[in-house]
């Protein structure tokens, strides 16, 4: 009976030693392999795609609206050359072409930009709009 206890103890220590060695090897390798069905990764990719196109409520500055498409494109080009850091959007709402600029989350931020933009585009004004989600990786 005493030999059985010793054998069990040695067996336990042997298995414990293997388990500890396996853990050490895993930690040292620094890699992790995830095994999952392809459908799971497809769902994750779809989730990322949907959220990357998500829009939130915010403010933009309308700098032009009118029925002349060429005039709208000209104004948009002029804006982009004067304010390259602010996004410009062209939208057609029959019968007018609208040029809206910026993706401002707060009215205060939009108002600050409006004051600068009005120097070049005096008839511009603030509008509530669906804005693009900010890229959080580039936020300072």
C-alpha positions, 0 to 999 in steps of 0.5 A, a space after each residue: 500500500 505504501 508503494 502504491 502511494 509512492 507510485 501515485 505521487 511520482 505519477 502526479 509529479 510527472 504529470 504536473 511537470 509535463 503540464 508546467 513545461 507545456 505552459 512554459 513552452 506556450 508562454 515562451 512561444 508568444 503565439 496563439 492559434 484560434 480555431 473557429 469556423 469560417 462563418 464566425 470570421 465572416 460575421 466578425 468581418 461583416 460587423 466591422 464593415 457595418 460599423 465602419 460605414 456607420 454615421 452619427 448625428 452631428 453638424 456640417 456646413 452647407 456652402 452651396 445648393 443649386 440646380 447647376 451641377 457644374 457650378 456645384 463641382 466648381 465650388 466643391 473644388 474651390 473649397 477643397 483647394 482652400 480647406 484641404 483638411 476638411 472633407 467635402 460632400 456632394 449630394 443631389 436632392 432633386 432638383 438641387 446639388 448640395 455641397 456640405 463640408 465637415 464632420 463636426 460632432 459638436 455645434 461649437 466645433 462646427 461654428 468655429 469652422 463656419 467663421 473661417 469658411 464664411 470668409 471664402 463662402 459668405 452664404 454658408 451656414 450650419 446644418 444638422 446632418 449624419 456625419 462620418 464616424 471619426 477615425 479613432 486611430 488618428 485622433 490626437 
